[in-house]
């Protein structure tokens, strides 16, 4: 990724895109300017990956926006895990077409939740057994949506497989080992990293080091040992990227707010 992470130069530093004051900044080597996480993930990163005129890229972003509206989320989780998964993917392959598929699959991993009833998807308490059965349909739902678009063929497989586990104990198909698409195996590590290092209503975010320990511990069970190895090799850059989660959801501007 053509970007480096730095502390903002002063308390007055502002995002080059939305002009929001920054506590810390993301500096792109190409432009030499600071970007807040929201603008980098929503605007700069998609442009780096594919031209703005790419219809498939535009459709992927539109679907991500649709899911944001459905879930009433900021959308940064999906964009963040897509960007971070790409860090790992670029370490194992350099084919631009494959990297785009991995990015789109990670970005749209939860697109199948569009088909989950509000009473389940937006429920604040714990889900009961019936509700969990419905929720576990979202990978297959997502596959059915994306597989209709030829340009998203590999991305659809990642969506279908993103809840699988390396030891075969995941769902919906109980895939194991290399039977799980490589992009989905890389994504699984990043999804856990983002979940553990994000605040939840019932707990505070865990330190980056704790997430690393848990990911290493689950290598060979939940995670592909290769994915854990690649993650370990990228810990410096991922630690910096996780540190960008320094603003609250209320402070994050809508990706369309300054268009």
LUMNU-561569 format. One record per residue (C-alpha): residue in one letter; x, y, z. Coordinates in steps of 0.2 Angstrom, whole numbers, plus 5000, padded with zeros to 4 digits. Example, Ala and Ser with C-alpha at 12.3 -4.5 7.8 and 13.67 -1.06 7.14 Angstrom:
<recs>
a506249785039/s506849955036/
</recs>
This chain:
<recs>
x500050005000/x500750174995/x500550255012/x501550275028/x500850305045/x501450455056/x500950565070/x500150725065/x501450865065/x500450975076/x498850995086/x498151105072/x498450965058/x496850925048/x496350795036/x496750835018/x495050775013/x493750825026/x494750955035/x494350875052/x495650905066/x496750755068/x497450675084/x498550565073/x498650555054/x498850445039/x500150515027/x500150455009/x501850445001/x501050504984/x500350664991/x501250695007/x499650745016/x498750685032/x497150585030/x495950535044/x495550345044/x493750375038/x494350465022/x495750355019/x494750195020/x493250275011/x494050374997/x495950354995/x496050164997/x494750124983/x495650244971/x497350164974/x496649994971/x495650024955/x495250174945/x493750274949/x492950234932/x493050044936/x491149994936/x491549844947/x492449954960/x490950074960/x489749934962/x490749864977/x490750034985/x488850054982/x488449884990/x489549935005/x488550095007/x486949995006/x487449875020/x488050025030/x486250095029/x485449925033/x486549905049/x486550085054/x488450075056/x489850195052/x490550075039/x492250085045/x492349905051/x492149835033/x493249955025/x494549935039/x494649745037/x494649755018/x496149875019/x497049775032/x496749605024/x497549685008/x499149715018/x499249525021/x498649475003/x500049584996/x501349495005/x500849324998/x500349374980/x500649524968/x499249484955/x498249644954/x496649554949/x496749434964/x497149574976/x495549674970/x494549514973/x495149494990/x494849674994/x493049674987/x492749504996/x493349575013/x492349745010/x490749645007/x491049505019/x489349545028/x488349595013/x487249435016/x486649515032/x485449625021/x484349475021/x484349455040/x482749515049/x482949685058/x482349595074/x483849485073/x485149595065/x484849745076/x484549655092/x485549725107/x485449565118/x486049395115/x485349295101/x484349135104/x484648965095/x483349005081/x484049185079/x485849115077/x485248995064/x484549135054/x486149245057/x487249105051/x486449105034/x487249275030/x488849195021/x487749095009/x486549245007/x488049355002/x488749224990/x487049214981/x487049404979/x488849424973/x489049264963/x487749344950/x489049474945/x490449384935/x491749524940/x491549464959/x491749284956/x493249264968/x492649394980/x490949294981/x491949134987/x492849245001/x491149305006/x490449125006/x491949065016/x492349205029/x491549115044/x492548945040/x493948895052/x495548805047/x495148655058/x493448625049/x492348685064/x491648845055/x490148865044/x489148855033/x490048715024/x491348655037/x492748685025/x494548645032/x496348685028/x496748735010/x494948695005/x494548875012/x495049004999/x496649095004/x495849265004/x494649205017/x496049125028/x496949295028/x495349385031/x494949275047/x496549335056/x496149525052/x494249505057/x494849445074/x496149575075/x494849715072/x493549635083/x494749625098/x495449795096/x493749885095/x492649945109/x491049845112/x489549895123/x490049755134/x491949775135/x493349885131/x494549855116/x495949735120/x497749795117/x498649755101/x499849635110/x498349535117/x497549515100/x499249455093/x499449325107/x497649265104/x497949245085/x499549155088/x498749035100/x497348995088/x498548955073/x498148785066/x496448785074/x495448935070/x496749015059/x497848955045/x499648945051/x500249025035/x499049175038/x499649185056/x501449195049/x501049325037/x500149425051/x501649415062/x502749485048/x501649635046/x501349675064/x502349835063/x501149915050/x499649835057/x499949905074/x500050075067/x498450055057/x497549995072/x498150145081/x497250255069/x495650195078/x495750355089/x494150435085/x492350395091/x491050345079/x490150515082/x491650605076/x491850515060/x491150605045/x490050515032/x491050475016/x489750575006/x489750725018/x491050825008/x490650764990/
</recs>
